[in-house]
Amino acid sequence: QVQLVESGGGLVQAGGSLRLSCAASGRTLITYDVGWFRQAPGKEREFVASITWNSGRADYAESVKGRFTISRDNAKNTVYLQMNTLNSEDTAVYFCAAGPGLWRTTEPTNSDAYDLWGQGTQVTVSS
């Protein structure tokens, strides 16, 4: 059974940094697009960043451009989200998701592109 496990969340002061990891077990991610989404209390889940299976394309939400960087290490079967200059609006549960990149029919910025989801990791930014 394929599992995605996020880690790296926590409490950080505004202006600080965190690096989230999304590790897959049970299947290689090498042909999968991977995305990060987040959900703040009382708000809908929103797209944060995505990276295609061949790392040829990365997309970011406008709110995180220039601050967040998504990357992947296929040898480690892990995708990372480096988050810098965090602010209180970044407080949310962050989820990683994986979808079949070779047969993508939906833009990787759309949650419908993904059929595997992790349980999420909490990120709290204190002001």
Secondary structure, 3 states (H helix, E strand, C coil): CCEEEEECCEEEECCCCEEEEEEEECCCCCCEEEEEEEECCCCCCEEEEEECCCCCCEEECCCCCCCEEEEEECCCCEEEEEECCCCHHHCEEEEEEEEECCCCCCCCCCHHHCCEECCCEEEEEEC
